[in-house]
C-alpha cells in the first residue's frame, strides 16, 4: 500500500517516548553519598531480576553505568562513599534531599511541617472519553474516574490540612497541565505505533491506519506529555510526599462496560521493579539511578504500609495479585503488607521525592458503583440494604489516617 510507505519502521531507540537524552551530570551531587554495600542493597527494589547489572561495572570504589550490554558506551560513573558512613547529600542537588521530616507529636497538628502534593489521576472533563476512564451502565449516570479522584482529593486535602500539613495540587479537574495536544505528536505516534502494533498497522486499510495513529497520538498526550508536565510542577514544589490518587476498574467486556459482584481488590504502589526491556533505554537507567540515590524507598514503604493497614481496617478488600514471577510489579513489603507492590510508573519515576500511588475501589463493582453514583453526602445513606458513608470521604480518611500514622513520631 502506497500509504504505508510514509511510515518507516524506526531503528531501536535508546530513549522512551518523548524522553530527552538525560544529563547524567545532574546526578553528580550524589557522588560519595552511598557506600558500595548500600548501593547493592538498594538495587533489588528497582531491578528485582538483576537486569540492571548487565549495564554496570561495579568496583570497590565506584560503579560505571553503560548504555549497552557490551559496555562500550559509558554514561556515567558514581563514586562510592567510604565503608564507614554515607555522606549527606549536598544542597542544590537535582531533587529533594532523601527522607522527610518527622511529624510533630502534637495531637492537634500531627503533620505540622510537612509539604504534601496531591496528584488526582487523569484529566477528566472534555478529555474523559479519550482517556478511556469514563463509562455508564445503561441509562445511568456517567462515571468519570478523574472526577472521583478529584472529589476524594478534596477530602484528603482537608484532612491533611486539619492535621497541620501544607498541601499542594498538581492539577485542576478537566484542565490538562501540558500545553501540548494530540496533534503535536504525529511523529512520536508513528514511531510508537510501529513499535507496538506493527502487524496491525501493516494490515490496516488507510482509514483504519489513520484511526490507529490518532489513538496513539492521544495516548502519548494524556499518558506521557501530561505526566511529564505534572512532574515539572512537582519539581518546583519539592514536596516531602506526593500522593497519586486513583480508583480502579475490573475491565469492560466485548459488549462494553458492565457491573461485577465482589471484584474489589486494592493495590498501593511504590516505585521500583524496572523491566529488563525498559532498562534498554537510557532514560530508564537514569530514572532508576535518580530514584535509587534519592533514597526514598523507606519513606514510600512506611507511608504505603500505613495506608494499607487502614485499608485492611476499614474495607478489608483482598489485595491485588500479579501472579508468580510478574514482570511488571514486585511485592514491596516482604509479605508483611500484601497491598503494597513496587512498580515503575511514569509518574513515580519522574516525580521527585517519595511518591505513593493509591488504587482505590473498583468503579464497576456492583456495590461500589451504587456508592459512587450516590455522590458525596453527610452521615450515612442506605445502599443495597445497608448504611454506608460517602465513599469519597471514607477513601480520603483511609489515606489521611495512613499518612498521619506513618509520620507521627
C-alpha positions, -999 to +999 in steps of 0.1 A: +000+000+000+014+034-010+002+050+022+023+026+042+054+039+025+050+071+046+058+052+077+093+038+081+098+013+110+123+031+133+156+017+145+158+005+181+157+036+202+177+042+233+151+065+247+114+062+256+086+081+241+091+119+244+121+113+266+151+136+262+187+125+265+193+126+302+220+148+317+238+124+340+260+152+354+229+164+373+234+134+395+270+144+404+256+159+436+252+123+448+289+115+444+302+099+476+268+097+493+263+059+492+286+030+500+291+000+478+272-021+503+243+004+504+242+006+466+240-032+462+213-034+489+191-009+472+193-024+437+168-053+442+140-028+449+145-013+414+157-042+394+143-073+411+157-097+384+191-081+385+189-070+348+204-036+357+238-053+363+240-060+326+248-023+321+271-019+351+307-025+361+308-024+399+341-020+417+351-014+453+350+023+450+328+031+420+301+018+397+302+026+359+269+028+340+268+019+303+242+023+276+248-011+261+253-046+275+286-049+257+297-019+279+311+001+250+292+034+257+298+047+292+271+070+305+283+080+340+304+069+370+292+070+406+319+072+432+310+053+463+314+067+498+339+051+522+327+019+540+321+035+574+293+060+568+274+078+540+280+115+535+250+138+534+236+149+501+249+184+493+224+212+489+215+222+454+211+187+440+186+179+413+159+165+437+148+169+473+170+155+499+163+119+509+139+113+537+113+138+551+108+155+584+091+135+611+057+147+620+050+165+653+039+147+684+012+173+689-022+156+688-040+185+671-014+190+643+005+157+638+016+166+603+029+201+611+059+210+589+051+185+561+046+196+525+023+171+507+014+172+470-019+156+457-020+143+422-056+132+414-053+108+384-063+116+349-076+148+333-113+143+331-139+168+317-138+170+279-109+146+279-126+118+299-137+098+269-103+099+253-087+087+285-109+056+285-118+060+322-153+071+316-184+048+314-221+045+321-243+015+328-275+016+306-291+049+310-275+055+344-252+085+352-218+087+337-189+077+359-157+096+353-126+084+372-109+118+371-140+133+389-139+106+415-102+112+421-108+149+424-137+146+448-117+122+470-086+145+469-108+174+482-114+155+514-078+143+516-068+179+512-090+190+541-079+161+563-042+167+557-045+205+564-065+198+596-035+177+607-012+206+600+003+197+566+008+222+538-010+208+508-004+214+470-021+200+439-006+192+405-038+199+386-074+211+383-103+189+372-107+188+334-077+211+326-046+195+311-013+206+327+005+202+295+001+229+268+006+202+241-023+185+224-026+151+205-020+168+171+015+177+183+026+141+185+023+127+149+059+117+146+061+101+180+028+083+174+041+068+142+072+055+159+053+041+188+026+026+166+051+007+145+070-004+176+039-017+195+014-026+167+035-034+136+013-063+124-020-044+130-007-013+113+007-032+083-026-049+075-049-020+083-066-001+054-058+036+052-088+047+073-080+021+099-044+031+100-053+068+105-076+059+133-049+038+150-024+066+146-049+090+162-053+066+191-015+066+197-014+104+194-040+107+221-023+081+243+010+100+242-008+132+250-026+121+281-004+093+294+031+108+287+031+145+280+005+152+307+026+133+333+058+150+322+041+184+327+029+174+362+064+162+370+076+198+364+050+210+388+062+186+415+098+195+408+090+232+415+071+224+447+097+200+462+071+183+485+081+158+512+055+134+498+033+131+467+001+111+468-013+099+434-050+090+440-069+067+417-099+044+415-097+011+397-118-010+373-122-047+366-125-042+329-150-040+301-165-069+283-166-070+245-201-055+247-189-026+268-189-018+305-208-040+329-210-045+367-194-073+386-201-087+420-174-087+447-144-079+425-128-052+446-091-056+451-067-030+465-031-022+454-008+006+466+023+013+445+057+024+455+085+030+430+106+001+416+105-031+395+120-019+363+116-044+334+146-057+316+132-043+284+127-009+300+163-007+310+174-009+274+165+028+273+190+052+287+163+075+302+151+045+322+185+038+336+188+075+345+154+074+363+164+043+382+197+058+394+180+091+404+154+073+424+179+049+440+201+078+450+172+099+463+169+070+488+131+075+493+123+037+494+119+036+531+096+066+533+075+053+505+072+019+521+064+034+555+035+055+541+022+028+518+022+002+546+004+026+569-023+033+543-025-004+537-032-010+574-061+015+572-074-003+541-074-036+560-092-020+589-119-001+571-125-021+539-108-055+543-108-060+505-084-086+490-051-075+478-043-073+441-022-102+429+001-101+399+008-138+397+041-157+400+070-140+385+051-110+373+075-087+353+055-055+360+054-055+398+070-070+428+058-073+464+074-045+483+068-054+519+081-090+520+046-103+527+040-081+557+016-058+538+001-076+509-015-044+494+019-028+486+037-035+454+066-018+437+061-007+401+079+015+376+052+040+366+060+072+347+047+094+375+065+078+403+097+077+382+095+114+371+081+130+403+110+138+427+108+127+463+087+099+478+057+090+457+028+067+468+000+055+444-033+045+459-055+025+436-089+026+453-121+006+449-133-008+415-157+015+398-175-014+381-180-034+413-218-037+418-219-023+453-191+002+448-209+016+417-240+022+438-219+040+464-202+061+437-233+073+419-249+081+453-225+111+453-210+128+483-231+133+514-230+138+552-236+110+576-249+077+561-272+065+534-289+032+528-275+015+498-283-021+489-300-026+523-270-013+544-259+020+558-228+035+541-208+067+545-198+087+514-172+066+495-152+097+488-149+107+525-142+071+535-114+067+510-100+101+520-099+092+557-081+060+550-054+079+532-052+107+557-050+085+587-024+063+570-002+094+564-006+105+600+003+071+613+034+070+590+048+103+601+038+105+637+069+102+659 
